């Protein structure tokens, strides 16, 4: 396998799909047809299912901002790790009542990048327990 700059691929994905103005349609250019995202231990399989998942997530966070904190890759570029932060207001995320509460979610995504430069798999983890507590606790402040 040849060495490649997969950090650029992942950061372009973040910029086009997740940063304002969010564009889930750009997913088609970045991921394989059989793409898999593993989120919270559950696999979402196929590019179309992933696109629907992204649209659903984005609809639950009003005024969403997506910040890339840090991105780095292994030697040959077949794996990329990226830390990120999402901020916005609750519009029903995690099955909660839309209450406009401030959301700050941090997470880590580990990507498999194919030799063709397309994203094949994403394993994502985030501080969901803390976020859920912050948006369901009336009048309480939650520090992440």
Secondary structure, 3 states (H helix, E strand, C coil): CCCCCHHHHHHHHHHHHHCCCCCHHHHHHHEEEEEEEEECCEEEECHHHHHHHHHHHHHCEEEEEEEEEEEEECCCCCEEEEEEEEEEEECCHHHCCCCCCEEEEEEEEEEEECCCCCEEEEEEEECHHHHHHHHHCCCCCCCC
